[in-house]
Amino acid sequence: MTTHDTHILERVRTSVGGERREAVLDAAIQVIVARGFDATRFSDVAAASGVAVSTLQYYFGSLEALLIETCLRASQRDLELVTATLAEQADPWAKLVYLVDVFMTSDTPGPGWQVQIEYWRAAFTRPHLRDELIRDQDRWRALFRDTIREGIATGAFTTTRDPELIALQLNCLLDGTVFPGFVHNPAFNGDAFRSACLEDSAALLGYTGTRQGG
């Protein structure tokens, strides 16, 4: 089988299963949270989802493909929720505060965050996982970039710096809160960090309006 044929087969596999496939991914998220990326087996997902191992193999092809799709699906669901919430906000600063708060919930992470941490860890030793991880990070960073661009366009932000660079700065800064927050490092004060982050963001963006929520 050629590489081209393999790619076609993988695209076909991602389209099979329908609602049952979605239920499998939901179950797999919980398994990864409980067991971790490396310790999750087909049999664990089969037991959690009620779907036979042979069917899982038909749906996903390999265990790694199942795990990757599960991790990316968990992130995508969170991304869709955050995007929908942003669409309800009219004020660019309020949007930025919301994005900061999304990342600052890592001290009490939901399944999406926990699965994402597992995927990051797996990518450290599996270079072939990194391309998808980078694309996923790019989608999250785009939320910051688009919010900053909107603020500049409306005059709420007066910065002349590249929105892409500012978005990268903020995204990297907030990603760095995940691990100290997750392990409850006593040196990490989430409230103080949030206040400092928003104060620095206002200065960086040239925002002088009322800082509601931050």
C-alpha positions as CSV (number, residue, x, y, z in Angstrom):
1,M,0.0,0.0,0.0
2,T,1.4,3.4,-1.0
3,T,1.6,6.4,1.3
4,H,-1.2,8.0,-0.8
5,D,-3.4,5.0,-0.3
6,T,-2.7,5.0,3.5
7,H,-3.8,8.7,3.7
8,I,-7.0,7.9,1.7
9,L,-7.7,5.0,4.1
10,E,-7.2,7.3,7.1
11,R,-9.6,9.9,5.7
12,V,-12.2,7.1,5.2
13,R,-11.8,5.8,8.7
14,T,-12.4,9.3,10.2
15,S,-15.8,9.3,8.5
16,V,-17.1,6.0,9.7
17,G,-18.9,5.3,12.9
18,G,-21.1,8.4,13.1
19,E,-22.7,8.9,16.6
20,R,-21.2,5.7,17.8
21,R,-17.7,6.9,17.0
22,E,-18.4,10.1,18.9
23,A,-19.5,8.0,21.9
24,V,-16.2,6.1,21.7
25,L,-14.2,9.3,21.7
26,D,-16.2,10.5,24.7
27,A,-15.3,7.2,26.5
28,A,-11.7,7.4,25.4
29,I,-11.3,10.9,26.9
30,Q,-12.3,9.5,30.3
31,V,-9.9,6.5,29.9
32,I,-7.0,8.8,29.0
33,V,-7.8,11.0,32.0
34,A,-7.8,8.0,34.3
35,R,-4.9,5.9,32.8
36,G,-2.8,8.4,30.8
37,F,-1.9,8.3,27.1
38,D,0.7,5.6,27.2
39,A,-1.2,3.2,29.5
40,T,-4.5,3.3,27.5
41,R,-5.3,0.1,25.6
42,F,-7.9,-0.8,23.1
43,S,-9.4,-3.1,25.7
44,D,-9.8,-0.2,28.1
45,V,-11.7,1.9,25.6
46,A,-13.8,-1.1,24.6
47,A,-14.8,-1.7,28.2
48,A,-15.6,2.0,28.7
49,S,-17.5,2.4,25.5
50,G,-19.2,-1.0,25.1
51,V,-17.7,-1.3,21.6
52,A,-15.7,-4.3,20.6
53,V,-12.0,-4.1,20.0
54,S,-12.4,-5.3,16.5
55,T,-14.9,-2.4,15.8
56,L,-12.5,0.1,17.3
57,Q,-9.7,-1.2,15.0
58,Y,-12.1,-0.8,12.1
59,Y,-13.0,2.7,13.1
60,F,-9.5,4.0,13.9
61,G,-7.0,1.5,12.4
62,S,-4.5,1.7,15.2
63,L,-4.5,2.5,18.9
64,E,-2.3,5.5,18.4
65,A,-4.7,6.9,15.8
66,L,-7.6,6.5,18.3
67,L,-5.6,8.2,21.0
68,I,-4.5,11.1,18.7
69,E,-8.1,11.7,17.5
70,T,-9.4,11.6,21.1
71,C,-6.9,14.2,22.2
72,L,-7.5,16.5,19.3
73,R,-11.3,16.0,19.6
74,A,-11.2,17.0,23.3
75,S,-9.3,20.1,22.4
76,Q,-11.6,20.9,19.5
77,R,-14.7,20.7,21.7
78,D,-13.2,23.1,24.2
79,L,-12.1,25.4,21.3
80,E,-15.7,25.4,19.9
81,L,-17.1,26.3,23.3
82,V,-14.7,29.1,23.8
83,T,-15.2,30.4,20.2
84,A,-19.0,30.5,20.8
85,T,-18.6,32.3,24.0
86,L,-16.3,34.9,22.4
87,A,-18.9,35.5,19.7
88,E,-21.3,36.6,22.4
89,Q,-18.9,39.3,23.6
90,A,-18.8,42.7,21.9
91,D,-15.9,44.2,23.8
92,P,-12.4,43.1,22.8
93,W,-11.0,43.7,26.3
94,A,-13.8,41.5,27.8
95,K,-12.8,38.8,25.2
96,L,-9.2,39.0,26.2
97,V,-10.1,38.7,29.9
98,Y,-12.2,35.7,29.1
99,L,-9.4,34.0,27.2
100,V,-7.0,34.6,30.1
101,D,-9.5,33.0,32.5
102,V,-9.9,30.0,30.2
103,F,-6.2,29.3,30.6
104,M,-6.2,30.2,34.2
105,T,-8.6,27.4,35.1
106,S,-5.8,24.9,34.9
107,D,-5.6,24.6,38.7
108,T,-8.9,22.7,38.4
109,P,-8.5,21.2,34.9
110,G,-11.4,19.6,33.2
111,P,-11.0,16.5,30.9
112,G,-10.0,18.7,27.9
113,W,-7.0,20.2,29.8
114,Q,-6.0,16.8,31.3
115,V,-6.1,15.1,27.9
116,Q,-4.1,18.0,26.4
117,I,-1.4,17.6,29.0
118,E,-1.2,13.9,28.2
119,Y,-0.9,14.7,24.5
120,W,1.9,17.3,25.1
121,R,3.8,14.7,27.2
122,A,3.4,12.0,24.5
123,A,4.7,14.4,21.8
124,F,7.9,15.0,23.7
125,T,9.1,11.5,22.8
126,R,7.1,11.0,19.5
127,P,8.2,13.6,17.0
128,H,5.5,12.5,14.5
129,L,2.8,13.7,16.9
130,R,4.1,17.3,16.9
131,D,2.6,18.5,13.6
132,E,-0.9,18.0,14.8
133,L,-0.1,19.4,18.2
134,I,1.4,22.6,16.5
135,R,-1.8,22.9,14.4
136,D,-3.9,22.6,17.5
137,Q,-1.8,25.3,19.3
138,D,-2.1,27.5,16.2
139,R,-5.9,27.4,16.4
140,W,-5.9,28.4,20.1
141,R,-3.4,31.2,19.5
142,A,-5.6,32.5,16.7
143,L,-8.3,33.3,19.2
144,F,-5.9,35.8,20.9
145,R,-4.6,37.1,17.6
146,D,-8.1,37.8,16.2
147,T,-9.2,39.4,19.5
148,I,-6.2,41.7,19.4
149,R,-6.8,42.6,15.7
150,E,-10.4,43.4,16.5
151,G,-9.3,45.7,19.4
152,I,-6.9,47.5,17.1
153,A,-9.6,47.9,14.4
154,T,-12.1,49.3,16.8
155,G,-9.6,51.6,18.5
156,A,-9.8,49.8,21.8
157,F,-6.2,48.8,21.6
158,T,-3.6,51.4,20.4
159,T,-0.6,49.1,20.1
160,T,1.4,49.2,16.9
161,R,3.0,45.9,17.5
162,D,2.3,42.8,15.4
163,P,-0.9,41.1,16.8
164,E,0.6,37.7,15.9
165,L,3.6,38.3,18.1
166,I,1.5,39.6,21.0
167,A,-0.8,36.6,20.7
168,L,2.3,34.3,20.8
169,Q,3.6,36.1,23.9
170,L,0.3,35.8,25.8
171,N,-0.3,32.2,24.7
172,C,3.2,31.1,25.8
173,L,2.8,33.0,29.1
174,L,-0.5,31.4,29.9
175,D,0.6,27.9,28.7
176,G,3.3,28.2,31.3
177,T,0.7,28.4,34.1
178,V,-0.7,25.0,33.3
179,F,1.8,22.9,35.2
180,P,2.4,24.9,38.4
181,G,-1.4,25.3,38.6
182,F,-2.1,21.6,37.9
183,V,0.3,20.4,40.6
184,H,-0.8,23.2,43.0
185,N,2.7,24.6,43.4
186,P,2.5,26.8,46.6
187,A,4.7,29.4,44.9
188,F,2.1,29.9,42.2
189,N,-0.7,32.4,43.3
190,G,-3.3,32.2,40.5
191,D,-5.2,35.4,41.5
192,A,-2.0,37.4,41.7
193,F,-0.7,36.0,38.4
194,R,-4.0,36.8,36.7
195,S,-4.0,40.4,37.9
196,A,-0.4,40.9,36.8
197,C,-1.1,39.2,33.4
198,L,-4.1,41.5,32.7
199,E,-2.2,44.6,33.9
200,D,0.7,43.8,31.6
201,S,-1.6,42.9,28.8
202,A,-3.4,46.3,29.0
203,A,0.0,48.0,28.9
204,L,1.2,45.9,26.0
205,L,-2.0,46.5,24.0
206,G,-2.3,50.2,24.8
207,Y,-5.6,49.6,26.4
208,T,-6.7,52.5,28.7
209,G,-10.4,51.7,29.0
210,T,-12.4,50.4,32.0
211,R,-10.9,47.1,32.9
212,Q,-14.1,45.2,33.8
213,G,-13.3,41.7,35.0
214,G,-9.6,42.5,35.2
